Amino acid sequence: MNQKIHILLGTTLLALFFNCTGTRPDSLGIKSERLADCPKTPNCVSSFANPTDKEHYRNPVPYKKSLKDAYLVLRGRLEVSPRTKIIEENPNYIYAEFTSRLLRYVDDVEFYFDEKNKLLHFRSASRLGKSDFGVNRNRIETILKDLEI
């Protein structure tokens, strides 16, 4: 009996370990010149959140370079970020998945270059869970730190 419990426990832990990726949301992308809203949970940060919403809002980044040059600078940052996979890109949009080291949680991160206003907008959100202990906000801050675009 004891061996059966260990096998069941081990199987359950493995299933949990490999099932933390979640399903890719279908709400991603630019719609009406915006990225999707953050959910009510604290595991998201976005430049499109209401500025009074301190939990979710972070201001967008103005850029001075051409769209192409600014895009290449940001893309270069993403390419050297650990456990990052660029999923979709077009001339003013990049969507990447960031995977956590330990439990392999996946976060969806989007960047939108608003050429009309010369602003880099973003959204970084966890697929699963409620709290992320500030991981999404820290990720955005790290990517944008000293970003000269």
C-alpha positions as semicolon CSV with decimal commas, in nm:
position;residue;x (nm);y (nm);z (nm)
1;M;0,000;0,000;0,000
2;N;0,280;0,242;0,091
3;Q;0,438;0,198;-0,254
4;K;0,105;0,280;-0,426
5;I;0,078;0,605;-0,228
6;H;0,432;0,704;-0,330
7;I;0,357;0,630;-0,696
8;L;0,032;0,826;-0,682
9;L;0,202;1,118;-0,507
10;G;0,491;1,115;-0,754
11;T;0,256;1,103;-1,052
12;T;0,050;1,391;-0,912
13;L;0,358;1,604;-0,853
14;L;0,486;1,536;-1,205
15;A;0,148;1,626;-1,353
16;L;0,148;1,952;-1,157
17;F;0,508;2,023;-1,254
18;F;0,445;1,985;-1,626
19;N;0,101;2,143;-1,629
20;C;0,192;2,496;-1,520
21;T;0,215;2,631;-1,871
22;G;-0,156;2,700;-1,904
23;T;-0,326;2,775;-2,233
24;R;-0,218;3,063;-2,455
25;P;-0,486;3,334;-2,426
26;D;-0,682;3,422;-2,737
27;S;-0,718;3,786;-2,627
28;L;-0,360;3,880;-2,713
29;G;-0,261;4,126;-2,982
30;I;-0,344;4,482;-3,079
31;K;-0,716;4,557;-3,089
32;S;-0,835;4,913;-3,149
33;E;-0,478;5,039;-3,095
34;R;-0,461;4,880;-2,747
35;L;-0,341;4,567;-2,576
36;A;-0,584;4,364;-2,364
37;D;-0,676;4,486;-2,017
38;C;-0,517;4,326;-1,714
39;P;-0,730;4,085;-1,516
40;K;-0,831;4,192;-1,165
41;T;-0,558;3,969;-1,018
42;P;-0,230;4,137;-0,916
43;N;-0,016;3,929;-1,155
44;C;-0,022;4,172;-1,448
45;V;0,131;4,506;-1,540
46;S;0,030;4,721;-1,837
47;S;0,081;5,066;-1,978
48;F;-0,286;5,064;-2,074
49;A;-0,413;5,019;-1,718
50;N;-0,570;5,320;-1,550
51;P;-0,288;5,540;-1,410
52;T;-0,467;5,546;-1,073
53;D;-0,440;5,166;-1,060
54;K;-0,098;5,145;-0,893
55;E;-0,113;4,764;-0,886
56;H;-0,134;4,726;-1,264
57;Y;-0,017;5,051;-1,422
58;R;0,329;5,144;-1,540
59;N;0,378;5,434;-1,777
60;P;0,466;5,365;-2,141
61;V;0,811;5,451;-2,272
62;P;0,858;5,732;-2,525
63;Y;1,096;5,655;-2,808
64;K;1,297;5,893;-3,025
65;K;1,455;5,653;-3,272
66;S;1,281;5,535;-3,583
67;L;1,026;5,259;-3,531
68;K;1,260;5,009;-3,696
69;D;1,558;5,104;-3,478
70;A;1,354;5,111;-3,156
71;Y;1,206;4,773;-3,247
72;L;1,551;4,622;-3,303
73;V;1,677;4,750;-2,966
74;L;1,381;4,596;-2,782
75;R;1,402;4,272;-2,978
76;G;1,769;4,246;-2,888
77;R;1,681;4,278;-2,519
78;L;1,425;4,002;-2,549
79;E;1,661;3,772;-2,736
80;V;1,908;3,772;-2,446
81;S;1,642;3,729;-2,176
82;P;1,659;3,381;-2,023
83;R;1,379;3,131;-2,094
84;T;1,216;3,366;-2,345
85;K;1,058;3,266;-2,673
86;I;0,935;3,521;-2,925
87;I;0,606;3,384;-3,055
88;E;0,476;3,655;-3,285
89;E;0,608;3,977;-3,429
90;N;0,522;4,232;-3,688
91;P;0,663;4,583;-3,752
92;N;0,501;4,738;-3,442
93;Y;0,430;4,439;-3,215
94;I;0,621;4,167;-3,032
95;Y;0,465;3,886;-2,831
96;A;0,691;3,664;-2,621
97;E;0,647;3,390;-2,365
98;F;0,863;3,391;-2,054
99;T;0,893;3,061;-1,866
100;S;0,987;3,044;-1,499
101;R;1,288;2,836;-1,406
102;L;1,142;2,613;-1,139
103;L;0,778;2,529;-1,205
104;R;0,778;2,630;-1,573
105;Y;0,498;2,886;-1,535
106;V;0,444;3,083;-1,855
107;D;0,383;3,457;-1,865
108;D;0,259;3,635;-2,177
109;V;0,443;3,958;-2,257
110;E;0,345;4,195;-2,535
111;F;0,499;4,514;-2,669
112;Y;0,321;4,759;-2,897
113;F;0,495;5,049;-3,068
114;D;0,239;5,329;-3,099
115;E;0,399;5,512;-3,390
116;K;0,141;5,792;-3,386
117;N;0,236;5,894;-3,029
118;K;0,594;5,754;-3,034
119;L;0,523;5,539;-2,725
120;L;0,622;5,183;-2,643
121;H;0,329;5,016;-2,467
122;F;0,343;4,678;-2,298
123;R;0,149;4,417;-2,106
124;S;0,299;4,136;-1,900
125;A;0,064;3,886;-1,735
126;S;0,074;3,545;-1,571
127;R;-0,140;3,278;-1,731
128;L;-0,212;3,098;-1,407
129;G;-0,254;3,184;-1,041
130;K;-0,333;3,501;-0,860
131;S;-0,014;3,650;-0,722
132;D;0,322;3,651;-0,896
133;F;0,517;3,823;-0,615
134;G;0,592;4,112;-0,850
135;V;0,757;3,902;-1,121
136;N;0,576;4,067;-1,414
137;R;0,643;4,420;-1,293
138;N;1,009;4,338;-1,222
139;R;1,045;4,183;-1,566
140;I;0,911;4,494;-1,738
141;E;1,132;4,718;-1,525
142;T;1,438;4,507;-1,613
143;I;1,362;4,506;-1,985
144;L;1,294;4,879;-1,994
145;K;1,581;4,983;-1,764
146;D;1,821;5,212;-1,950
147;L;1,645;5,125;-2,276
148;E;1,743;5,401;-2,513
149;I;1,499;5,389;-2,795
